[in-house]
């Protein structure tokens, strides 16, 4: 099931995909609660809040849809025509990313394949959504695209065992880990963290929505690719990850507690390349969809 974040002149709302398009789940869930539990509640308008409240639940989504269908209310909660898709998590509490998690990507960077996951952070303020513009700062040299499968954490995870890891996943989306490559290389040469090269405003497009974990069971074998102006730059499969998703969650949660709404970006395959003013970047992952963003100089 696809769960999306929308915004219109009235503010934010959560969208839930149906055969007929999208419903306004924020309003539909509030009505469902009022009728079935005789409790009046304010609509929950962001996916992050739904996650933090422990109510991002495919079973609950299906129950609301079933209720609407039974009472012929499916057309009563539309997404407004003026609404636009936003990043599904507007400001993730944390973005934890993996470096060199595809062997061929390590090779193209003349780096060794890691023996344990290499993790780094990206700033939540760098997040943008579908069709929003990637803005390239001037004077810093080459900027690159990096298509990645992103894991949305659904439950608080501390010292999780690999066999249990998928129980802490809410769903999956697409992330473009835009990188100021020359700045990153400079920081690496000086043995500095490369946080700043990954965290400029607009450097983390995410979307277009979250696909719930029940739709993509483990082992995760998804084709992914990145196209720039229609030309394929990256093309691989998540089965080629050095460390699979359960291993990543086990490793990270041993050191860092993962919270609902955190994003785990699982690494990029080989084929990274520069993006420039005027480019159109399309990141595609099987069973999820497409994330498109134009590129402009800042």
C-alpha positions, 0 to 999 in steps of 0.5 A: 500500500502506498502512503503519501504526504500532501500539502494544499492551501489548507495545510498537510494531509496524509494520502492513501492509495486506492484503486480509484486514486487517493483518499484523504486518510487524515480526514477519513481516519478521524471520521472512522474513529468518531463513528466506530469508537464514538471519540472525536479526534483531530485529524493526524496530518503528517506521516511522521506523527502517525509513525510517532503515535504507533499508528502507521499500520497496514491493517488499520489502513485496510480497516478504514478503507473497508469501512469507507467501502461498506458505507459507500463513503469512498468519494467523500474524502478526496485529496484536493485537486490543488494538493501537491506531493511532498517528501513522505517524511518532511523532517526525518528525526535522523537520516542514517546512510551507508557508504560503499554498500555495493561492491562495484561502487566501492571499486569505482571509487578505488576503495576497499569493500567494507568488512562492516557497514560504514555509516554517516548522517545527513541533515534533515533540513536537506530533505525535499520531495518529488518535483522539487528543485535540487539547488547546486551551491556555486564554487564547490565543483562536481555534484553527483546523484546517488539513487538509494533504497530508503528504509522508514523505521516504524518502531523504536529499535535498540540492539535489534537482532538481525532475525527481528529487524524487519519487524521495526520497518514501516516501509520503503521509499526512494532517496537521492543522496546528492553529494558535493563530490569534490568537497567530500574528497577534500574532507576525506583527505583531511580526515574530516567527516563528510557530513557537510558534502551530503547535507546542503539544502535540497540534497536529499530528495525523498519520495514519492511515497512510502510503500508499506513493508507488507508489500516488499517482504524480505529478502529484498530484491528490487531493481533500481536505476537513475536516469539523467535527462533520460540517459541511464547512469545507474542500474543495479539490484538491491540484492547486490548490497554488501550488507542487506537491510536486516544486517544494517538495522542490527549494526546501526541499532547496536550503536544508535537507537533508531526512532519512528520516522528515521530514514535508513538510506542503504547505499548507492550502486556504481554509475554515480555521475555529475548533475548540472544546471538544467538537468532532470534526474529520475530515480526509479525503484521496482515496486515503489515508483519514480522520484523526479527532480529538476536541477538548478544552480543556486 
